[in-house]
Amino acid sequence: MSIETVNSVNTRQLKDMFLYVGDQVVACKPLLTKIDSAIGDGDHGIGMSVGFTKADENLKANEFTSINDVFKTIGMSMISSMGGASGIIFGTMFVGGIKGLETKVSLDLPLLAGIFNKALEAIKQRGKADLGDKTMIDALQPAVEALEKSAAANESLVEGLRKAEIAALQGVENTKQYIANFGRAKSLGERAIGHQDAGATTVLIIFKSMKEWLEGQENG
């Protein structure tokens, strides 16, 4: 079966997908720590590892009847365990998009694009950052736009995630050109140029891992 035929996942599959995503983010803890140490506090990798480890624990401990609950569990796990700005922002990436969403038992590309678009707006409202500020927005917004474009073209879920990964990667590369307007890196001014943003890198890892999991399901 062609991987282009992956058009949706059910609640159980979504849970398994995000267990895989969490494992990949935790595995990237040294990389994220190295990136953040260059211009930040050096604790981003630790925080993301703590957040996704707690999310994995809570996902494994429960069975879910809706995709809403999967997203909510991940987001609330991050907010409660990480603390600080990163916990709030990345938690909002998962809870912000399902606020007010009617109960859903499967996830397709249009719904995923809608959830992450709403999450993007919630993050912008909460953190006040925008494109070009050298934050996770620089990877998330291009990824969301890629998802929406793929959804409008009636492409498959896995194809949409492929294009979102490419867009997020370009977004990460773009952060190397920016000065920082938030966090410790803000005080560095032009010295932050040449270094990629750790939060944007985490967003890239998330989309890359979602795509990898889906491809693994088809190829397996």
C-alpha positions in Angstrom: 0.0 0.0 0.0 1.3 3.4 -0.9 2.0 5.8 2.0 0.0 8.4 0.1 -3.1 6.5 1.2 -2.7 7.4 4.9 -5.5 9.9 5.3 -6.4 9.7 8.9 -5.5 8.1 12.3 -7.9 7.0 15.0 -7.5 7.9 18.7 -5.4 4.8 19.5 -3.1 5.5 16.6 -2.7 9.1 17.6 -1.7 8.1 21.1 0.9 5.8 19.6 2.1 8.5 17.3 2.7 10.9 20.1 4.4 8.3 22.2 6.9 8.0 19.4 7.2 11.8 19.1 7.9 12.0 22.8 10.6 9.4 22.6 12.3 11.3 19.7 12.2 14.6 21.5 13.7 13.0 24.7 16.4 11.4 22.5 17.3 14.8 21.2 17.9 16.2 24.6 21.7 16.6 24.1 21.2 18.3 20.8 18.6 20.7 22.1 20.8 21.4 25.1 23.8 22.2 22.9 21.7 24.5 20.7 20.2 26.4 23.6 23.6 26.6 25.4 25.0 28.7 22.5 22.6 31.7 23.0 20.1 30.7 25.7 20.0 29.3 29.3 21.0 25.8 28.1 18.0 24.2 29.8 15.6 23.8 26.8 16.6 20.2 26.2 16.1 19.3 29.8 12.7 21.0 29.9 11.4 19.3 26.8 12.7 16.0 28.0 10.8 16.5 31.3 7.7 17.6 29.6 7.5 14.8 27.0 8.5 12.2 29.6 5.5 13.2 31.7 3.3 13.2 28.7 4.5 9.7 27.7 3.7 8.5 31.3 0.2 9.9 31.2 -0.5 8.7 27.7 0.6 5.1 28.6 -1.4 5.2 31.9 -4.7 5.9 30.1 -7.0 4.9 27.3 -8.6 7.6 25.3 -11.9 7.9 23.5 -11.2 11.1 21.6 -8.3 12.8 19.9 -9.2 15.9 22.0 -8.2 14.0 25.2 -4.9 12.9 23.7 -3.9 16.5 22.8 -5.2 17.8 26.2 -3.2 15.2 28.1 0.0 16.0 26.3 -0.4 19.7 26.7 -1.4 19.7 30.4 1.4 17.2 31.2 3.9 19.7 29.7 2.4 22.7 31.5 2.3 21.0 34.9 5.8 19.4 34.7 8.0 21.9 32.9 7.1 25.2 34.4 8.3 28.4 33.0 7.7 29.9 29.6 8.6 26.8 27.5 6.1 24.7 29.4 3.3 27.2 28.8 4.1 27.7 25.2 4.6 24.1 24.2 1.7 23.0 26.3 -0.4 25.6 24.4 0.8 24.0 21.2 -1.3 21.0 22.2 -4.2 22.4 24.2 -4.7 25.7 22.4 -5.9 24.1 19.2 -8.6 21.9 20.8 -10.2 24.5 22.9 -13.9 24.6 22.0 -13.4 21.7 19.4 -16.3 19.2 19.3 -15.3 15.7 20.2 -13.4 13.9 17.4 -12.4 10.3 17.2 -10.1 10.5 14.2 -7.6 13.0 12.8 -7.2 13.8 9.2 -5.2 16.5 7.5 -7.8 19.3 7.4 -8.5 18.8 11.1 -4.8 18.7 12.0 -4.2 21.9 10.1 -7.1 23.5 11.9 -5.9 22.4 15.3 -2.4 23.7 14.8 -3.6 26.9 13.2 -5.7 27.6 16.3 -2.7 26.6 18.5 -0.4 29.0 16.6 -2.8 31.9 17.3 -3.1 30.9 20.9 0.7 30.8 21.3 1.1 34.2 19.6 -1.5 35.7 21.9 0.1 34.2 25.0 3.7 34.8 24.2 3.4 37.9 22.0 6.1 36.6 19.6 5.7 36.6 15.8 7.5 35.4 12.7 11.1 36.7 12.7 11.5 36.9 16.5 13.8 33.8 16.7 11.3 31.6 18.6 9.4 28.4 17.9 6.9 30.5 15.9 9.5 30.6 13.1 9.1 26.9 12.6 5.5 26.4 13.6 3.9 29.1 11.4 5.5 27.8 8.1 4.6 24.2 9.1 1.0 25.2 9.8 0.8 27.1 6.4 2.2 24.0 4.7 -0.5 21.8 6.4 -3.2 24.2 5.3 -2.0 24.3 1.7 -1.8 20.5 1.5 -5.3 20.2 3.1 -6.7 22.6 0.5 -5.1 20.4 -2.3 -6.7 17.3 -0.8 -3.4 15.7 -0.1 -2.9 12.8 2.4 -2.1 13.2 6.0 1.4 11.8 5.6 2.1 14.1 2.5 0.9 17.1 4.5 3.3 16.2 7.3 6.1 15.7 4.9 5.6 19.3 3.6 5.2 20.6 7.1 8.6 19.1 8.1 10.3 20.7 5.1 8.7 24.1 5.9 9.7 23.8 9.6 13.2 22.9 8.6 13.4 26.1 6.5 12.0 28.0 9.4 14.8 26.7 11.7 17.4 27.7 9.1 15.8 31.1 8.9 16.2 31.6 12.7 20.0 31.7 12.2 19.6 35.0 10.4 17.6 36.7 13.2 18.5 38.5 16.3 16.4 37.4 19.3 13.5 39.4 20.7 12.8 37.2 23.6 14.6 35.3 26.3 18.2 35.4 27.3 19.3 35.5 23.7 17.7 39.0 23.4 20.6 40.5 25.3 23.1 39.2 22.8 21.8 41.3 19.9 23.7 40.5 16.7 25.8 37.9 18.5 22.8 35.6 18.3 23.0 35.7 14.5 24.3 32.4 13.1 22.7 30.3 15.8 19.4 28.5 15.3 16.6 28.7 17.9 16.1 25.7 20.2 12.3 26.0 20.4 12.0 26.1 16.6 14.2 23.0 16.4 11.9 21.2 18.8 8.9 22.0 16.6 10.9 20.6 13.6 11.5 17.4 15.6 7.8 17.1 16.4 6.7 17.3 12.8 9.5 15.1 11.6 8.6 12.4 14.1 4.9 12.5 13.3 5.8 12.0 9.6 8.2 9.2 10.5 5.6 7.3 12.6 3.0 7.5 9.8 5.5 6.3 7.2 6.5 3.4 9.5 2.9 2.3 9.8 2.5 2.0 6.0 5.9 0.5 5.4 5.6 -1.9 8.2 
